[in-house]
Structure formats: C-alpha cells, structure tokens
Amino acid sequence: MTKSAPNPYGFNRPHLLGIEGLSKLELLDLLDRAEANIELGRQPKKKGDLLRGRTQINLFFEASTRTQSSFELAGKRLGADVMNMQVGSSSVKKGETLIDTAVTLNAMNPDVIVVRHNASGAVALLAQKVDCSVVNAGDGSHEHPTQALLDALTIRRHKGRIEGLTVAICGDVAHSRVARSNILLLTALGARVRLIGPSTLVPGAFRDMGLEVTTSMKEGLQDADIVMMLRLQRERMQGSFVPSVREYFRYWGLDEKKLSYAKPDAFVMHPGPMNRGVEIDPAVADGPQSLIREQVEMGVAVRMAVLGAVVHSSGNGGEAL
C-alpha cells in the first residue's frame, strides 16, 4: 500500500500503528474528531454512514472483550460491515504464520483491519503486507495508541486542557503498552508526567526520557491533577516483580489516603480491567473523583474517529474527514 504523506494540518495517514511519530497537530486533530462523535453516541439513533459499504476486520490474537467490543461498536456506528476474527479457533493456532494470515485477509479486500497481538511490532509488520488501513489495538509491551487517545480526551473534557497538567502514572509501567503510549502523547501535548511504582516495575531508563520517577506514592502524587493507575500485567511477568499482592496494595495501591496526596480536584483513571484491592480500592474506583466509566464511553468516540480517519486517508475512502 502506498502511504500518503502526513497532512501538516491534521491526521492524514492510512494506518495508526502508534503514538510515536505523530505531531501535536495530528494528535489534536484526532481528539477533535473524537469530540464530535460523543454526541452521536448519546442519541437514540446512533448510526452514521461515514463507512457505509466498508469492511472492518477485528483481528485479535489476544483476548480483550473491552477493546474488541469498543472497536466493533465504533465501526458499526459508522455504518461499516464488521467481522470479528476468532483467532483462537482459526488456522493460526494450527501453525499459520502472521504473514499467512495477512495475505489471506488481504484477499478478502477489507478496508481496515484492527489488530491486537502479543508481540511488539507484529502490527507494523502486518501493515506492510496488506493493501488496507491497519489500526493497532495493542501490540505486546509496545503501544496501545487508541487507549492513550481516549485517556487524553477524557482528561481534556474534565480539565479543559492537557498542557501544564501533572499526570501521575502508577504501577506496572515496565509491561504496560498503555503507559508507553500515554507517556508519548501526554508529553507531546505539554503535560508533566510522573511515574510511580516499585523499582522492579518502573525501569530507571524512563529517567533518560526526562520523566520524574519515584517509588513513593506520597511523593509522586503530590500536586497531581490526574492519577492514572495501571493493572499488574502478571501474564507478562517472568519471575517475581512484587513480594505479594497484599504488599503491593499496601505501598502502591490507590486508596483514599493515598489519593489525598494529590490535588483536591484530582481525577482517577484506569485503563481496565481493574484488579480491585490490588492496584485500586473499590471506594476510589467507584468514588466521585473516578473517570473510569467515562473512559469507556470516550473509547468508542476515539475509535470512531480513528477508523474514519485512516480509511479516508488511505485513498480508498473518498475525501478526508
């Protein structure tokens, strides 16, 4: 597929493979598009026709009910024909390679493929082998761009801006693609990012990126505008990274006392799914400062924006949005 040159006035790319490399203008353009989709999702009639007649394939090599259902709903609200490929019961499990899968799907002439894979870089590789748009729904420990975009949209709607805010990202940063995409996006838009967690889960290399890193929740949450908790990615851990779940919650789990270290008007976020009582106390997760449920709603709006943008930027969808 021939890639079109980025539009200096907004997002105009055939793929969304990550936040890295996107300009501030491109990021703001996607957020503005998503903002325009929110009202549609709150109407009795939620169906648009921007992608009417287009085909979207959701190709998930890792299970993710939340992300897959969000992309499915986004595509259907734009009028696309959406197919969810059950990789667990497909020929991929019988030895078919990622390239074989890409070639097979490409022969079906889809307009966009949404991919989640457990290997970093797999989505970018697949994008090189197909003639349609590709959206990264999470690849290994690399990136999860639409999660970062929906987090940014949620923050902007409640704080009115991102520039100048202090965002504390707490927990398992080492294994989190959500953290990486958020770090890239939030710093690009002028936020101050702090990383908090045990030294085993917050590598010192992040200091080289100019980020503040601390093992102390009290120190890290001081004057924070946003507290973003991360799930312990135990399925990606090889070895012992925390002494015990109980000890982890004692020092790094967000409860009402630790939240009091942040600004009084600070908001709490979590990409989900939450481990209640491990990284976050139920009273905080369901409390008045929590934006966790709203993040889910913003996810559909953001994914609508991304799907529409990549398809119409690919040269196959007519005029750009």
C-alpha positions in Angstrom: 0.0 0.0 0.0 1.3 3.4 -0.9 1.4 5.6 2.2 0.2 9.2 1.9 2.3 11.9 3.4 1.2 13.3 6.7 -1.0 16.3 6.5 0.7 19.2 8.3 -2.8 20.5 9.3 -4.1 17.3 10.8 -4.1 13.5 10.8 -3.9 12.1 7.3 -2.3 8.6 7.5 -3.5 5.2 6.2 -2.5 3.5 9.5 -2.4 4.2 13.2 0.4 2.0 14.5 1.4 4.1 17.5 1.6 7.5 19.1 5.3 7.7 18.4 6.0 10.0 15.4 2.7 11.8 15.4 2.8 15.5 15.7 0.9 17.7 18.2 -1.4 18.8 15.4 -2.2 15.3 14.4 -3.0 14.3 17.9 -5.2 17.3 18.5 -7.0 16.6 15.2 -7.8 13.1 16.3 -9.1 14.3 19.6 -11.2 17.0 17.9 -12.7 14.3 15.6 -13.5 12.1 18.6 -15.1 15.0 20.4 -17.5 15.4 17.5 -18.5 11.7 17.9 -19.6 11.9 21.5 -23.0 13.4 20.9 -23.8 10.7 18.3 -23.3 8.0 20.9 -25.8 9.7 23.2 -28.6 10.0 20.7 -31.4 7.4 20.4 -30.2 6.9 16.8 -26.5 6.1 16.9 -25.9 5.1 13.3 -23.8 7.1 10.9 -22.8 6.4 7.3 -19.2 7.6 7.0 -18.0 4.0 6.5 -21.2 2.6 4.8 -20.2 -0.2 2.5 -16.7 -0.5 4.0 -15.4 -3.7 5.7 -13.7 -3.8 9.0 -12.0 -6.9 10.4 -11.1 -7.1 14.1 -8.2 -9.5 14.3 -7.4 -10.2 18.0 -4.6 -12.7 18.8 -5.1 -11.7 22.5 -8.4 -11.8 24.2 -9.8 -8.4 25.1 -13.5 -8.1 25.5 -13.4 -4.3 26.2 -11.2 -3.2 23.4 -12.7 -5.5 20.8 -16.3 -4.6 21.6 -15.4 -0.9 21.6 -13.9 -1.2 18.1 -16.8 -3.3 16.9 -19.3 -0.8 18.2 -17.3 2.1 16.7 -17.3 0.5 13.3 -21.0 -0.3 13.3 -21.9 3.2 14.4 -20.0 4.5 11.3 -22.0 2.1 9.1 -19.2 -0.4 8.4 -19.6 -4.2 8.0 -17.7 -5.6 10.9 -16.2 -9.1 11.2 -14.6 -10.4 14.4 -12.0 -13.0 13.6 -11.8 -15.6 16.3 -8.1 -16.3 16.2 -8.2 -18.8 19.0 -10.1 -21.2 16.8 -8.6 -20.3 13.5 -5.8 -21.8 11.4 -3.3 -19.5 13.2 -3.5 -22.0 16.1 -2.7 -24.7 13.6 0.7 -23.2 12.5 -0.3 -20.5 10.2 2.1 -17.5 10.4 1.1 -13.9 10.9 2.2 -13.3 7.2 -0.1 -16.1 6.0 -3.0 -14.6 7.9 -2.3 -11.1 6.5 -2.2 -12.5 2.9 -5.4 -14.4 3.5 -7.2 -11.4 4.9 -5.9 -9.1 2.2 -7.5 -11.4 -0.4 -10.9 -10.6 1.2 -10.4 -6.9 0.3 -11.2 -5.3 3.7 -10.9 -1.5 4.1 -9.4 -1.6 7.6 -8.0 -4.3 9.9 -7.9 -3.7 13.7 -5.1 -5.9 15.2 -4.1 -6.9 18.7 -1.1 -9.1 19.1 1.1 -10.3 21.9 4.3 -9.5 20.1 5.7 -6.0 19.9 6.0 -4.8 16.3 3.6 -7.5 14.9 1.0 -4.9 13.9 3.5 -2.9 11.9 4.7 -6.0 10.2 1.1 -6.9 9.2 0.5 -3.4 7.9 3.4 -3.9 5.4 1.6 -7.0 3.9 -1.9 -5.7 3.3 -3.5 -3.2 0.9 -5.8 -1.6 3.5 -5.6 0.5 6.6 -4.4 -1.0 9.9 -5.1 0.1 13.4 -3.0 -1.0 16.4 -5.3 -2.2 19.2 -2.2 -3.1 21.3 1.0 -5.0 20.5 3.0 -6.7 23.2 4.5 -4.2 25.6 5.0 -1.6 22.8 1.9 0.6 22.3 -1.8 1.0 22.6 -2.5 4.3 20.8 -6.3 4.4 21.0 -6.2 3.9 24.8 -3.9 6.9 25.1 -6.1 9.0 22.9 -9.3 8.1 24.9 -7.4 8.9 28.1 -6.4 12.3 26.7 -9.9 13.0 25.5 -11.3 12.2 29.0 -8.7 14.4 30.6 -9.3 17.3 28.3 -13.1 17.2 28.8 -12.7 17.5 32.5 -9.7 19.8 32.8 -10.2 21.8 29.7 -6.6 21.3 28.7 -3.7 18.9 28.8 -0.8 21.3 28.6 0.6 22.2 32.1 -1.2 19.4 33.9 0.7 16.9 36.2 -0.2 13.3 35.4 1.0 10.6 37.7 1.1 7.1 36.1 1.3 4.5 38.8 2.0 0.8 38.8 3.4 -1.7 36.3 5.0 0.7 33.8 7.5 -1.9 32.7 5.0 -4.2 31.0 2.4 -1.6 30.0 1.8 -0.5 26.4 -0.8 1.8 27.8 1.8 3.6 29.8 4.2 4.0 26.9 1.5 5.4 24.6 0.3 7.8 27.3 3.8 9.0 28.1 4.4 9.8 24.4 1.0 11.5 23.9 0.8 13.5 27.2 4.4 14.8 26.9 3.8 15.8 23.3 0.7 17.8 24.4 2.7 19.5 27.2 1.8 17.6 30.3 4.2 16.8 33.1 4.4 13.1 33.6 5.5 11.3 36.8 6.0 7.5 37.1 5.4 5.8 40.4 5.9 2.2 41.4 8.4 -0.4 42.7 11.8 -0.2 41.1 11.2 -3.6 39.5 8.2 -2.2 37.6 9.5 1.3 36.7 12.8 0.9 35.0 15.3 3.7 35.5 15.6 4.1 31.7 12.5 6.3 31.9 14.6 8.9 33.6 16.5 9.3 30.4 13.3 10.4 28.8 13.2 13.4 31.1 10.4 11.9 33.3 10.2 12.0 37.0 10.4 8.6 38.6 9.8 7.7 42.2 8.9 4.6 44.4 6.9 6.8 46.8 3.2 7.3 46.2 3.2 10.3 48.6 6.0 12.0 46.7 4.7 11.1 43.3 1.1 12.1 43.9 2.0 15.5 45.3 0.1 18.2 43.4 -1.0 15.7 40.7 -4.0 16.7 38.6 -4.6 13.2 37.2 -3.8 9.8 38.9 -3.7 7.0 36.3 -3.5 3.6 37.7 -2.1 0.6 35.8 -3.1 -3.1 36.0 -0.4 -5.5 37.2 0.4 -7.4 34.0 1.2 -10.7 35.7 0.7 -12.6 32.4 3.8 -10.8 31.1 6.0 -11.2 34.1 8.7 -13.8 34.2 9.9 -14.0 37.7 9.0 -12.2 40.9 8.5 -8.5 40.5 6.5 -7.8 43.7 6.7 -9.5 47.1 3.0 -10.2 47.2 -0.3 -8.8 46.1 -1.0 -7.7 49.7 2.3 -5.8 50.0 1.8 -4.3 46.5 -1.6 -2.8 47.5 -0.1 -1.6 50.8 2.5 0.5 49.2 1.2 1.2 45.7 -2.5 0.5 45.6 -4.6 3.7 45.4 -6.8 4.1 48.4 -8.5 7.2 49.8 -5.5 8.1 52.0 -3.0 8.0 49.1 -5.4 9.9 46.8 -5.4 12.7 49.4 -1.8 13.4 48.5 -2.9 14.6 45.1 -4.8 17.9 44.4 -8.3 18.0 45.9 -9.8 18.2 42.4 -7.6 15.4 41.0 -9.3 12.7 38.9 -8.6 9.0 38.9 -8.3 6.9 35.8 -7.6 3.2 35.0 -7.4 1.6 31.5 -9.2 -1.6 32.8 -9.8 -4.3 33.5 -9.3 -3.3 37.2 -8.0 -5.6 39.9 -9.9 -4.2 42.8 -8.0 -4.4 46.0 -4.7 -4.9 44.1 -4.0 -1.6 42.3 -7.1 0.3 43.4 -9.5 0.3 46.3 -13.2 -0.1 45.3 -14.1 3.0 47.2 -11.8 5.0 44.9 -12.7 3.2 41.7 -16.4 4.0 42.3 -15.9 7.3 44.0 -16.7 10.9 42.9 -13.2 11.5 41.5 -13.2 8.5 39.3 -13.4 8.9 35.5 -13.1 5.1 34.8 -16.6 4.6 33.4 -16.4 7.7 31.2 -13.1 6.4 29.7 -15.2 3.5 28.3 -17.6 5.9 26.6 -14.7 8.0 25.2 -13.1 4.9 23.8 -15.9 4.4 21.3 -15.8 8.0 20.2 -12.0 7.9 19.8 -12.1 4.6 17.8 -14.8 6.0 15.6 -12.5 9.0 14.9 -9.5 6.7 14.2 -11.4 4.3 11.9 -12.9 7.1 9.9 -9.6 8.9 9.6 -7.4 6.0 8.4 -9.9 4.7 5.9 -10.4 8.2 4.4 -6.7 8.9 4.4 -5.9 5.6 2.6 -7.1 6.7 -0.8 -9.9 4.2 -0.7 -12.5 6.1 1.2 -13.1 9.3 -0.8 -12.5 12.7 0.7 -10.7 13.1 4.0 -12.8 13.9 7.1 
